[in-house]
Amino acid sequence: MKDDKAILELDDIGYHAGGFTILQHINLSLSPGEFRLITGPSGCGKSTLLKIVASLLSPTEGKILFEGNDISTLSPERYRQQVSYCVQTPSLFGDTVYDNLIFPWQVRGKTPEPKALQADLERFGLSQETLTKSVSELSGGEKQRVSLIRNLQFLPKVLLLDEVTSALDDSNKQNVNDIIHRYAKEQNIAVLWVTHDAQEIKHADDVMTLKPQGGKVQETTDGRA
């Protein structure tokens, strides 16, 4: 269930680059368990906003608070473990899917059970054999799901998703939606998801619609995650 106390707050965020205003006066509050989507036409700054929240870009105006603390005062490594960012075109590394899924364990000095990794793959519609598959052999949709599984090996407090179902067929897209909604409800993870998909928008708690030239309007849908 959604917690009314915000875990993430964007306070008058603006971003300017190359003499252009990409974002301005963005205010957003995200609570644990809340499922919020960001939509809008191409070029309106959706992905830029998500990168700013992920601390991959620094805003030129405003500040971001995580659990009440300005993220500029926090360790980037610690913050990114709690605020996990999954991109539309994932960057997989190493030789195999296993190399990618074991990485979050390695940075924590832990070792996963292979059966647990296989179960994660099956949950996202991938066969157990995918674990030893070369990353160069994966389709775009398989890469998206492997990247998402990698980000969920250790559940973050905030999950940032950028068009992560764009390469999936309807069945797998629905499965990913169901899994993410379940994490939000049952694990109290806050979700901020950039999408153009009408079905994903339909089931959100709230939708923020960005407009070009940095203007924005926030809308509330009737759907609930």
KOLKE-928060 format. One record per residue (C-alpha): y, x, z. Coordinates in steps of 0.02 Angstrom, whole numbers, plus 32768, in hexadecimal, padded with zeros to 4 digits. Layout:
residues N
v: Y	u: X	w: Z
...
//
This chain:
residues 225
v: 8000	u: 8000	w: 8000
v: 80AF	u: 803D	w: 7FD7
v: 810D	u: 808E	w: 8067
v: 81C5	u: 805F	w: 8070
v: 81F6	u: 810F	w: 80A8
v: 8220	u: 8176	w: 800E
v: 81BF	u: 8215	w: 7FEF
v: 8227	u: 8247	w: 7F57
v: 82E0	u: 8225	w: 7F3A
v: 834C	u: 824F	w: 7EA4
v: 8404	u: 8252	w: 7ED3
v: 847F	u: 8246	w: 7E40
v: 841A	u: 82BC	w: 7DD1
v: 846E	u: 82FD	w: 7D34
v: 8439	u: 837C	w: 7CB2
v: 84A2	u: 83CF	w: 7C2B
v: 8467	u: 844D	w: 7BA9
v: 84B4	u: 8495	w: 7B0B
v: 8553	u: 8432	w: 7B23
v: 84F5	u: 838C	w: 7B2C
v: 84DD	u: 8314	w: 7BBC
v: 8423	u: 82EB	w: 7BC3
v: 841F	u: 8292	w: 7C6B
v: 84A5	u: 8251	w: 7CDD
v: 84B0	u: 81EC	w: 7D7F
v: 83F4	u: 81D8	w: 7D95
v: 83C8	u: 818F	w: 7E3D
v: 8315	u: 8168	w: 7E6D
v: 82B1	u: 814E	w: 7F0B
v: 81F3	u: 8158	w: 7F0A
v: 8186	u: 8125	w: 7F9D
v: 80D1	u: 8151	w: 7FC4
v: 805D	u: 80DB	w: 7F65
v: 80E4	u: 80A9	w: 7EE9
v: 80BA	u: 80A6	w: 7E30
v: 8157	u: 80B9	w: 7DC8
v: 816B	u: 80D4	w: 7D0E
v: 81F7	u: 8124	w: 7CA9
v: 820E	u: 80E9	w: 7BF7
v: 8291	u: 80EE	w: 7B6E
v: 82AA	u: 812A	w: 7ABB
v: 8284	u: 81DB	w: 7A81
v: 830B	u: 8257	w: 7AB0
v: 834C	u: 81F8	w: 7B48
v: 8315	u: 827D	w: 7BC5
v: 8273	u: 8235	w: 7C0D
v: 820F	u: 82D6	w: 7C05
v: 82A6	u: 833C	w: 7C3C
v: 82B5	u: 82CF	w: 7CD6
v: 81FE	u: 82E7	w: 7D00
v: 820F	u: 83A4	w: 7CEC
v: 82A3	u: 83A1	w: 7D63
v: 823E	u: 8340	w: 7DE4
v: 81AF	u: 83BC	w: 7DCB
v: 822C	u: 844B	w: 7DF0
v: 8210	u: 8498	w: 7D45
v: 82C7	u: 847A	w: 7D1B
v: 835B	u: 847C	w: 7D91
v: 83D6	u: 83EB	w: 7D87
v: 8489	u: 8417	w: 7D60
v: 84C2	u: 838B	w: 7DD3
v: 847A	u: 8334	w: 7E6B
v: 83E4	u: 835C	w: 7ED6
v: 832F	u: 832C	w: 7EF3
v: 82E7	u: 830B	w: 7F9F
v: 822E	u: 8317	w: 7FC6
v: 81FF	u: 82D1	w: 8070
v: 82B7	u: 82DB	w: 809D
v: 82CD	u: 8392	w: 806B
v: 832F	u: 83D6	w: 7FD8
v: 82AB	u: 841F	w: 7F65
v: 831A	u: 84B6	w: 7F42
v: 82F3	u: 84ED	w: 7FF5
v: 8236	u: 84DA	w: 7FE2
v: 81B4	u: 8555	w: 7FA4
v: 8193	u: 852C	w: 7EEB
v: 80D9	u: 854C	w: 7F01
v: 80CB	u: 84D8	w: 7F96
v: 8135	u: 8452	w: 7F44
v: 80CF	u: 8454	w: 7EA3
v: 802E	u: 843C	w: 7F05
v: 8077	u: 839E	w: 7F50
v: 80D3	u: 8363	w: 7EB3
v: 8058	u: 8378	w: 7E23
v: 8093	u: 8373	w: 7D6E
v: 8021	u: 8347	w: 7CDB
v: 8069	u: 835A	w: 7C2B
v: 8045	u: 82FE	w: 7B89
v: 8008	u: 839B	w: 7B30
v: 7FA8	u: 83F8	w: 7BB8
v: 7F97	u: 84B4	w: 7BBF
v: 7EE1	u: 84DC	w: 7BE5
v: 7EB2	u: 8590	w: 7C09
v: 7E19	u: 85FD	w: 7C17
v: 7D7E	u: 85DF	w: 7BAE
v: 7D32	u: 853F	w: 7BF2
v: 7D5C	u: 849B	w: 7C47
v: 7D0F	u: 84E3	w: 7CE5
v: 7D90	u: 856F	w: 7CE4
v: 7E18	u: 84EB	w: 7CEC
v: 7DCB	u: 847A	w: 7D6F
v: 7DA0	u: 8508	w: 7DE5
v: 7E51	u: 8550	w: 7DE1
v: 7E9E	u: 84DB	w: 7E66
v: 7E0D	u: 850B	w: 7ED8
v: 7E23	u: 85C5	w: 7EBA
v: 7EDC	u: 85C5	w: 7EE9
v: 7EA8	u: 8574	w: 7F8E
v: 7E1A	u: 85EE	w: 7FAD
v: 7D95	u: 8567	w: 7F9C
v: 7CFB	u: 8548	w: 7F30
v: 7CD0	u: 849C	w: 7EEA
v: 7C24	u: 8450	w: 7ED5
v: 7BFB	u: 8449	w: 7E1A
v: 7BB5	u: 8399	w: 7E32
v: 7C5D	u: 8360	w: 7E76
v: 7CB4	u: 83A3	w: 7DDB
v: 7C34	u: 834D	w: 7D6C
v: 7C53	u: 82AA	w: 7DC9
v: 7D0E	u: 82BC	w: 7DA9
v: 7CED	u: 82D4	w: 7CEF
v: 7C7F	u: 8239	w: 7CE7
v: 7D02	u: 81D3	w: 7D44
v: 7D7A	u: 81FA	w: 7CB6
v: 7CFD	u: 81D3	w: 7C2E
v: 7CC4	u: 8286	w: 7C0C
v: 7C0F	u: 82C0	w: 7C0E
v: 7BCD	u: 833C	w: 7C8E
v: 7BB2	u: 83B8	w: 7C01
v: 7C6F	u: 83BE	w: 7BE7
v: 7C78	u: 8433	w: 7C7E
v: 7C36	u: 84C6	w: 7C18
v: 7C8B	u: 8495	w: 7B75
v: 7D07	u: 850C	w: 7B25
v: 7DBA	u: 84D0	w: 7B34
v: 7DD1	u: 84F8	w: 7A7B
v: 7D50	u: 8471	w: 7A51
v: 7DA8	u: 83E4	w: 7AAF
v: 7E03	u: 8357	w: 7A59
v: 7EB5	u: 832A	w: 7A8A
v: 7E77	u: 829A	w: 7AF5
v: 7DF6	u: 8307	w: 7B4C
v: 7E7A	u: 838A	w: 7B72
v: 7EEB	u: 8305	w: 7BBE
v: 7E61	u: 82C9	w: 7C30
v: 7E2A	u: 8378	w: 7C64
v: 7EDE	u: 83A2	w: 7C8E
v: 7EEF	u: 8303	w: 7CF4
v: 7E4B	u: 8326	w: 7D51
v: 7E8A	u: 83D7	w: 7D76
v: 7F28	u: 8390	w: 7DC3
v: 7EC2	u: 831A	w: 7E2E
v: 7E46	u: 8396	w: 7E77
v: 7EB3	u: 8395	w: 7F12
v: 7F15	u: 82F4	w: 7F1C
v: 7FD1	u: 830F	w: 7F1C
v: 804E	u: 82A2	w: 7F77
v: 80AC	u: 8281	w: 7ED4
v: 805E	u: 827B	w: 7E27
v: 80CE	u: 8296	w: 7D8F
v: 8083	u: 8260	w: 7CE9
v: 80D1	u: 827B	w: 7C3E
v: 807F	u: 8210	w: 7BB6
v: 7FD4	u: 8246	w: 7BF4
v: 7F75	u: 81BB	w: 7B9B
v: 7FC7	u: 81CE	w: 7AF0
v: 7F2A	u: 821A	w: 7A9F
v: 7EAC	u: 81A3	w: 7AEF
v: 7E56	u: 810D	w: 7AA4
v: 7E70	u: 8063	w: 7AF6
v: 7DD4	u: 806E	w: 7B63
v: 7DFA	u: 811A	w: 7BAB
v: 7EB2	u: 80EE	w: 7BBC
v: 7E85	u: 8056	w: 7C26
v: 7E0E	u: 80BF	w: 7C8E
v: 7E94	u: 8141	w: 7CB3
v: 7F0F	u: 80B7	w: 7CDF
v: 7E92	u: 806A	w: 7D57
v: 7E6E	u: 8111	w: 7DAA
v: 7F26	u: 813B	w: 7DC2
v: 7F4C	u: 808C	w: 7E06
v: 7EBB	u: 80A1	w: 7E7F
v: 7EFD	u: 8148	w: 7EBD
v: 7FA8	u: 80FA	w: 7EDA
v: 7F5F	u: 8067	w: 7F3A
v: 7ED2	u: 80B9	w: 7F9B
v: 7F14	u: 816B	w: 7FB3
v: 7FCD	u: 813D	w: 7FC1
v: 7FFE	u: 81B5	w: 7F36
v: 80AA	u: 8198	w: 7EEB
v: 80A3	u: 8194	w: 7E2D
v: 8130	u: 81B3	w: 7DB1
v: 80F2	u: 8199	w: 7D00
v: 814E	u: 81B1	w: 7C5B
v: 8107	u: 813E	w: 7BD6
v: 812A	u: 80D2	w: 7B3D
v: 808C	u: 806B	w: 7B54
v: 80B0	u: 7FB3	w: 7B70
v: 800F	u: 7F98	w: 7BD2
v: 803B	u: 8024	w: 7C4C
v: 80EA	u: 7FDD	w: 7C60
v: 80A1	u: 7F30	w: 7C81
v: 8045	u: 7F67	w: 7D1E
v: 80CC	u: 7FD2	w: 7D70
v: 8124	u: 7FAF	w: 7E15
v: 81C8	u: 7FDC	w: 7DC1
v: 8205	u: 801C	w: 7D1A
v: 829A	u: 808E	w: 7D01
v: 82DC	u: 8086	w: 7C4F
v: 8342	u: 811C	w: 7C16
v: 83BF	u: 810D	w: 7B88
v: 8403	u: 8196	w: 7B17
v: 849B	u: 81FE	w: 7B49
v: 8461	u: 81FE	w: 7BFD
v: 8484	u: 8148	w: 7C23
v: 83FC	u: 80EA	w: 7C7F
v: 83D0	u: 803F	w: 7CBD
v: 8349	u: 801A	w: 7D3B
v: 82E2	u: 7F7D	w: 7D26
v: 825F	u: 7F2A	w: 7D94
v: 81C5	u: 7EDF	w: 7D44
v: 815E	u: 7E4C	w: 7D80
v: 80BF	u: 7EB5	w: 7D7D
v: 8079	u: 7F0B	w: 7E15
v: 8008	u: 7FA3	w: 7E18
//
